[in-house]
Amino acid sequence: MSEKASNLGNPGPLGLIAFGMTTILLNLHNAGFFELASVVLAMGIFYGGLAQAIVGVLEFARGNTFGTVAFASYGFFWLTLVAIWVLPKLGLAEATPPEYLAWYLTLWGIFTFFMFFGTLKANKVLPFVFLSLTVLFGLLAAHNFLENHFIGIIAGYVGIVCGASAIYLGLAETLEAQYERKILPF
């Protein structure tokens, strides 16, 4: 790592918290608590999307290939997901059929599964985030392939747990950096 890069703070907690909060909001909808609303779209564009993409660039500056790929990819996941929902409403594209959306989610699940292996050298929480996200993508794909509402509700609860674990890790890493010692176990 270059001397310049070593002076940079750790952007990872921001990316984890952005991912986690956006994931929880969407999955409160998936679990059936709320209709899909502008709060999810706004978080998907700005916090889950742009913030994570920026974190990916900052991880690149720090020489962290895994962080670059993970944060930039999931940032752009959120941006594409919002575009999938919004473009048809704007008359710019046809609505995506459920089985095609299922393939989109399947590809993200496969990507996440392979990224999971990159977390096995990390703390205990990061592998849980990626494994639960893999399960979430699998359930969301199955929900769309089968058009089964109950699977979508289960996915919602898995997504809430996944998002909460990402927020926890992001906050634990933030507090560790602030106090220069572990405050929360991870």
C-alpha positions as protocol buffer text, in pm:
chain_id: "A"
residue {
  index: 1
  type: MET
  ca { x: 0 y: 0 z: 0 }
}
residue {
  index: 2
  type: SER
  ca { x: 135 y: 341 z: -86 }
}
residue {
  index: 3
  type: GLU
  ca { x: 207 y: 600 z: 182 }
}
residue {
  index: 4
  type: LYS
  ca { x: -69 y: 821 z: 42 }
}
residue {
  index: 5
  type: ALA
  ca { x: -321 y: 537 z: 55 }
}
residue {
  index: 6
  type: SER
  ca { x: -222 y: 448 z: 412 }
}
residue {
  index: 7
  type: ASN
  ca { x: -332 y: 797 z: 523 }
}
residue {
  index: 8
  type: LEU
  ca { x: -687 y: 739 z: 402 }
}
residue {
  index: 9
  type: GLY
  ca { x: -954 y: 645 z: 652 }
}
residue {
  index: 10
  type: ASN
  ca { x: -1143 y: 320 z: 610 }
}
residue {
  index: 11
  type: PRO
  ca { x: -1444 y: 382 z: 382 }
}
residue {
  index: 12
  type: GLY
  ca { x: -1575 y: 28 z: 438 }
}
residue {
  index: 13
  type: PRO
  ca { x: -1803 y: 110 z: 732 }
}
residue {
  index: 14
  type: LEU
  ca { x: -1985 y: 372 z: 524 }
}
residue {
  index: 15
  type: GLY
  ca { x: -2042 y: 115 z: 250 }
}
residue {
  index: 16
  type: LEU
  ca { x: -2162 y: -148 z: 496 }
}
residue {
  index: 17
  type: ILE
  ca { x: -2404 y: 89 z: 666 }
}
residue {
  index: 18
  type: ALA
  ca { x: -2534 y: 223 z: 332 }
}
residue {
  index: 19
  type: PHE
  ca { x: -2587 y: -132 z: 209 }
}
residue {
  index: 20
  type: GLY
  ca { x: -2748 y: -242 z: 535 }
}
residue {
  index: 21
  type: MET
  ca { x: -2991 y: 46 z: 575 }
}
residue {
  index: 22
  type: THR
  ca { x: -3104 y: 30 z: 213 }
}
residue {
  index: 23
  type: THR
  ca { x: -3140 y: -349 z: 232 }
}
residue {
  index: 24
  type: ILE
  ca { x: -3354 y: -327 z: 545 }
}
residue {
  index: 25
  type: LEU
  ca { x: -3585 y: -67 z: 391 }
}
residue {
  index: 26
  type: LEU
  ca { x: -3642 y: -274 z: 76 }
}
residue {
  index: 27
  type: ASN
  ca { x: -3695 y: -591 z: 276 }
}
residue {
  index: 28
  type: LEU
  ca { x: -3947 y: -430 z: 508 }
}
residue {
  index: 29
  type: HIS
  ca { x: -4144 y: -401 z: 183 }
}
residue {
  index: 30
  type: ASN
  ca { x: -4063 y: -760 z: 77 }
}
residue {
  index: 31
  type: ALA
  ca { x: -4171 y: -892 z: 419 }
}
residue {
  index: 32
  type: GLY
  ca { x: -4506 y: -721 z: 370 }
}
residue {
  index: 33
  type: PHE
  ca { x: -4483 y: -434 z: 617 }
}
residue {
  index: 34
  type: PHE
  ca { x: -4502 y: -149 z: 362 }
}
residue {
  index: 35
  type: GLU
  ca { x: -4575 y: -85 z: -4 }
}
residue {
  index: 36
  type: LEU
  ca { x: -4277 y: -3 z: -226 }
}
residue {
  index: 37
  type: ALA
  ca { x: -4237 y: 372 z: -180 }
}
residue {
  index: 38
  type: SER
  ca { x: -4010 y: 658 z: -275 }
}
residue {
  index: 39
  type: VAL
  ca { x: -3807 y: 606 z: 44 }
}
residue {
  index: 40
  type: VAL
  ca { x: -3669 y: 281 z: -101 }
}
residue {
  index: 41
  type: LEU
  ca { x: -3606 y: 439 z: -440 }
}
residue {
  index: 42
  type: ALA
  ca { x: -3427 y: 739 z: -289 }
}
residue {
  index: 43
  type: MET
  ca { x: -3214 y: 520 z: -60 }
}
residue {
  index: 44
  type: GLY
  ca { x: -3142 y: 289 z: -354 }
}
residue {
  index: 45
  type: ILE
  ca { x: -3016 y: 574 z: -568 }
}
residue {
  index: 46
  type: PHE
  ca { x: -2828 y: 786 z: -318 }
}
residue {
  index: 47
  type: TYR
  ca { x: -2720 y: 578 z: -19 }
}
residue {
  index: 48
  type: GLY
  ca { x: -2724 y: 218 z: -135 }
}
residue {
  index: 49
  type: GLY
  ca { x: -2621 y: 319 z: -487 }
}
residue {
  index: 50
  type: LEU
  ca { x: -2402 y: 627 z: -508 }
}
residue {
  index: 51
  type: ALA
  ca { x: -2252 y: 605 z: -158 }
}
residue {
  index: 52
  type: GLN
  ca { x: -2142 y: 245 z: -212 }
}
residue {
  index: 53
  type: ALA
  ca { x: -2005 y: 322 z: -559 }
}
residue {
  index: 54
  type: ILE
  ca { x: -1800 y: 605 z: -408 }
}
residue {
  index: 55
  type: VAL
  ca { x: -1679 y: 372 z: -132 }
}
residue {
  index: 56
  type: GLY
  ca { x: -1571 y: 130 z: -406 }
}
residue {
  index: 57
  type: VAL
  ca { x: -1356 y: 405 z: -561 }
}
residue {
  index: 58
  type: LEU
  ca { x: -1209 y: 489 z: -220 }
}
residue {
  index: 59
  type: GLU
  ca { x: -1130 y: 122 z: -159 }
}
residue {
  index: 60
  type: PHE
  ca { x: -948 y: 124 z: -494 }
}
residue {
  index: 61
  type: ALA
  ca { x: -738 y: 418 z: -372 }
}
residue {
  index: 62
  type: ARG
  ca { x: -651 y: 213 z: -63 }
}
residue {
  index: 63
  type: GLY
  ca { x: -547 y: -83 z: -279 }
}
residue {
  index: 64
  type: ASN
  ca { x: -832 y: -306 z: -159 }
}
residue {
  index: 65
  type: THR
  ca { x: -944 y: -511 z: -460 }
}
residue {
  index: 66
  type: PHE
  ca { x: -1213 y: -702 z: -270 }
}
residue {
  index: 67
  type: GLY
  ca { x: -1361 y: -381 z: -125 }
}
residue {
  index: 68
  type: THR
  ca { x: -1349 y: -215 z: -466 }
}
residue {
  index: 69
  type: VAL
  ca { x: -1533 y: -498 z: -639 }
}
residue {
  index: 70
  type: ALA
  ca { x: -1784 y: -551 z: -359 }
}
residue {
  index: 71
  type: PHE
  ca { x: -1883 y: -192 z: -287 }
}
residue {
  index: 72
  type: ALA
  ca { x: -1878 y: -69 z: -648 }
}
residue {
  index: 73
  type: SER
  ca { x: -2076 y: -374 z: -764 }
}
residue {
  index: 74
  type: TYR
  ca { x: -2345 y: -353 z: -497 }
}
residue {
  index: 75
  type: GLY
  ca { x: -2366 y: 23 z: -540 }
}
residue {
  index: 76
  type: PHE
  ca { x: -2440 y: -29 z: -907 }
}
residue {
  index: 77
  type: PHE
  ca { x: -2676 y: -315 z: -816 }
}
residue {
  index: 78
  type: TRP
  ca { x: -2892 y: -64 z: -629 }
}
residue {
  index: 79
  type: LEU
  ca { x: -2881 y: 183 z: -916 }
}
residue {
  index: 80
  type: THR
  ca { x: -2980 y: -81 z: -1171 }
}
residue {
  index: 81
  type: LEU
  ca { x: -3256 y: -215 z: -947 }
}
residue {
  index: 82
  type: VAL
  ca { x: -3409 y: 131 z: -913 }
}
residue {
  index: 83
  type: ALA
  ca { x: -3377 y: 178 z: -1290 }
}
residue {
  index: 84
  type: ILE
  ca { x: -3558 y: -154 z: -1347 }
}
residue {
  index: 85
  type: TRP
  ca { x: -3850 y: -19 z: -1143 }
}
residue {
  index: 86
  type: VAL
  ca { x: -3848 y: 343 z: -1263 }
}
residue {
  index: 87
  type: LEU
  ca { x: -3771 y: 322 z: -1638 }
}
residue {
  index: 88
  type: PRO
  ca { x: -4108 y: 159 z: -1723 }
}
residue {
  index: 89
  type: LYS
  ca { x: -4291 y: 423 z: -1515 }
}
residue {
  index: 90
  type: LEU
  ca { x: -4116 y: 692 z: -1719 }
}
residue {
  index: 91
  type: GLY
  ca { x: -4214 y: 520 z: -2045 }
}
residue {
  index: 92
  type: LEU
  ca { x: -3848 y: 452 z: -2131 }
}
residue {
  index: 93
  type: ALA
  ca { x: -3864 y: 71 z: -2122 }
}
residue {
  index: 94
  type: GLU
  ca { x: -4103 y: -216 z: -2091 }
}
residue {
  index: 95
  type: ALA
  ca { x: -4163 y: -362 z: -1746 }
}
residue {
  index: 96
  type: THR
  ca { x: -3934 y: -655 z: -1666 }
}
residue {
  index: 97
  type: PRO
  ca { x: -4118 y: -990 z: -1658 }
}
residue {
  index: 98
  type: PRO
  ca { x: -4078 y: -1180 z: -1328 }
}
residue {
  index: 99
  type: GLU
  ca { x: -3877 y: -1464 z: -1486 }
}
residue {
  index: 100
  type: TYR
  ca { x: -3628 y: -1218 z: -1637 }
}
residue {
  index: 101
  type: LEU
  ca { x: -3596 y: -1039 z: -1302 }
}
residue {
  index: 102
  type: ALA
  ca { x: -3536 y: -1384 z: -1152 }
}
residue {
  index: 103
  type: TRP
  ca { x: -3237 y: -1430 z: -1384 }
}
residue {
  index: 104
  type: TYR
  ca { x: -3104 y: -1088 z: -1283 }
}
residue {
  index: 105
  type: LEU
  ca { x: -3130 y: -1190 z: -917 }
}
residue {
  index: 106
  type: THR
  ca { x: -2977 y: -1532 z: -990 }
}
residue {
  index: 107
  type: LEU
  ca { x: -2671 y: -1368 z: -1146 }
}
residue {
  index: 108
  type: TRP
  ca { x: -2632 y: -1146 z: -841 }
}
residue {
  index: 109
  type: GLY
  ca { x: -2669 y: -1450 z: -618 }
}
residue {
  index: 110
  type: ILE
  ca { x: -2393 y: -1635 z: -805 }
}
residue {
  index: 111
  type: PHE
  ca { x: -2167 y: -1330 z: -785 }
}
residue {
  index: 112
  type: THR
  ca { x: -2238 y: -1295 z: -412 }
}
residue {
  index: 113
  type: PHE
  ca { x: -2172 y: -1665 z: -349 }
}
residue {
  index: 114
  type: PHE
  ca { x: -1826 y: -1636 z: -503 }
}
residue {
  index: 115
  type: MET
  ca { x: -1760 y: -1310 z: -317 }
}
residue {
  index: 116
  type: PHE
  ca { x: -1853 y: -1496 z: 5 }
}
residue {
  index: 117
  type: PHE
  ca { x: -1534 y: -1701 z: -33 }
}
residue {
  index: 118
  type: GLY
  ca { x: -1335 y: -1380 z: -26 }
}
residue {
  index: 119
  type: THR
  ca { x: -1475 y: -1304 z: 321 }
}
residue {
  index: 120
  type: LEU
  ca { x: -1356 y: -1622 z: 489 }
}
residue {
  index: 121
  type: LYS
  ca { x: -1027 y: -1458 z: 593 }
}
residue {
  index: 122
  type: ALA
  ca { x: -1214 y: -1165 z: 749 }
}
residue {
  index: 123
  type: ASN
  ca { x: -1390 y: -1123 z: 1082 }
}
residue {
  index: 124
  type: LYS
  ca { x: -1689 y: -1342 z: 1175 }
}
residue {
  index: 125
  type: VAL
  ca { x: -1963 y: -1100 z: 1071 }
}
residue {
  index: 126
  type: LEU
  ca { x: -1860 y: -1029 z: 709 }
}
residue {
  index: 127
  type: PRO
  ca { x: -1899 y: -1393 z: 597 }
}
residue {
  index: 128
  type: PHE
  ca { x: -2245 y: -1392 z: 758 }
}
residue {
  index: 129
  type: VAL
  ca { x: -2339 y: -1077 z: 564 }
}
residue {
  index: 130
  type: PHE
  ca { x: -2235 y: -1234 z: 233 }
}
residue {
  index: 131
  type: LEU
  ca { x: -2384 y: -1577 z: 307 }
}
residue {
  index: 132
  type: SER
  ca { x: -2716 y: -1428 z: 413 }
}
residue {
  index: 133
  type: LEU
  ca { x: -2709 y: -1205 z: 103 }
}
residue {
  index: 134
  type: THR
  ca { x: -2651 y: -1514 z: -113 }
}
residue {
  index: 135
  type: VAL
  ca { x: -2955 y: -1678 z: 49 }
}
residue {
  index: 136
  type: LEU
  ca { x: -3153 y: -1356 z: 0 }
}
residue {
  index: 137
  type: PHE
  ca { x: -3075 y: -1342 z: -373 }
}
residue {
  index: 138
  type: GLY
  ca { x: -3166 y: -1712 z: -402 }
}
residue {
  index: 139
  type: LEU
  ca { x: -3500 y: -1658 z: -231 }
}
residue {
  index: 140
  type: LEU
  ca { x: -3577 y: -1347 z: -437 }
}
residue {
  index: 141
  type: ALA
  ca { x: -3493 y: -1536 z: -757 }
}
residue {
  index: 142
  type: ALA
  ca { x: -3717 y: -1827 z: -649 }
}
residue {
  index: 143
  type: HIS
  ca { x: -3992 y: -1579 z: -558 }
}
residue {
  index: 144
  type: ASN
  ca { x: -3979 y: -1437 z: -913 }
}
residue {
  index: 145
  type: PHE
  ca { x: -3931 y: -1771 z: -1096 }
}
residue {
  index: 146
  type: LEU
  ca { x: -4223 y: -1929 z: -911 }
}
residue {
  index: 147
  type: GLU
  ca { x: -4422 y: -1607 z: -855 }
}
residue {
  index: 148
  type: ASN
  ca { x: -4470 y: -1729 z: -497 }
}
residue {
  index: 149
  type: HIS
  ca { x: -4568 y: -1455 z: -253 }
}
residue {
  index: 150
  type: PHE
  ca { x: -4472 y: -1656 z: 58 }
}
residue {
  index: 151
  type: ILE
  ca { x: -4113 y: -1702 z: -63 }
}
residue {
  index: 152
  type: GLY
  ca { x: -4098 y: -1325 z: -110 }
}
residue {
  index: 153
  type: ILE
  ca { x: -4204 y: -1272 z: 252 }
}
residue {
  index: 154
  type: ILE
  ca { x: -3938 y: -1516 z: 377 }
}
residue {
  index: 155
  type: ALA
  ca { x: -3684 y: -1331 z: 161 }
}
residue {
  index: 156
  type: GLY
  ca { x: -3791 y: -1008 z: 330 }
}
residue {
  index: 157
  type: TYR
  ca { x: -3709 y: -1141 z: 675 }
}
residue {
  index: 158
  type: VAL
  ca { x: -3374 y: -1279 z: 555 }
}
residue {
  index: 159
  type: GLY
  ca { x: -3301 y: -939 z: 401 }
}
residue {
  index: 160
  type: ILE
  ca { x: -3377 y: -759 z: 726 }
}
residue {
  index: 161
  type: VAL
  ca { x: -3131 y: -985 z: 911 }
}
residue {
  index: 162
  type: CYS
  ca { x: -2871 y: -945 z: 635 }
}
residue {
  index: 163
  type: GLY
  ca { x: -2904 y: -565 z: 640 }
}
residue {
  index: 164
  type: ALA
  ca { x: -2891 y: -550 z: 1019 }
}
residue {
  index: 165
  type: SER
  ca { x: -2571 y: -758 z: 1024 }
}
residue {
  index: 166
  type: ALA
  ca { x: -2409 y: -520 z: 773 }
}
residue {
  index: 167
  type: ILE
  ca { x: -2510 y: -217 z: 981 }
}
residue {
  index: 168
  type: TYR
  ca { x: -2373 y: -384 z: 1295 }
}
residue {
  index: 169
  type: LEU
  ca { x: -2038 y: -454 z: 1128 }
}
residue {
  index: 170
  type: GLY
  ca { x: -2017 y: -102 z: 987 }
}
residue {
  index: 171
  type: LEU
  ca { x: -2089 y: 51 z: 1327 }
}
residue {
  index: 172
  type: ALA
  ca { x: -1845 y: -186 z: 1503 }
}
residue {
  index: 173
  type: GLU
  ca { x: -1569 y: -87 z: 1260 }
}
residue {
  index: 174
  type: THR
  ca { x: -1657 y: 284 z: 1298 }
}
residue {
  index: 175
  type: LEU
  ca { x: -1637 y: 266 z: 1677 }
}
residue {
  index: 176
  type: GLU
  ca { x: -1312 y: 69 z: 1661 }
}
residue {
  index: 177
  type: ALA
  ca { x: -1157 y: 340 z: 1443 }
}
residue {
  index: 178
  type: GLN
  ca { x: -1286 y: 616 z: 1670 }
}
residue {
  index: 179
  type: TYR
  ca { x: -1171 y: 461 z: 1999 }
}
residue {
  index: 180
  type: GLU
  ca { x: -869 y: 275 z: 1857 }
}
residue {
  index: 181
  type: ARG
  ca { x: -986 y: -47 z: 2018 }
}
residue {
  index: 182
  type: LYS
  ca { x: -1268 y: -297 z: 1973 }
}
residue {
  index: 183
  type: ILE
  ca { x: -1591 y: -177 z: 2129 }
}
residue {
  index: 184
  type: LEU
  ca { x: -1832 y: -427 z: 1970 }
}
residue {
  index: 185
  type: PRO
  ca { x: -1723 y: -782 z: 1886 }
}
residue {
  index: 186
  type: PHE
  ca { x: -1698 y: -871 z: 1520 }
}
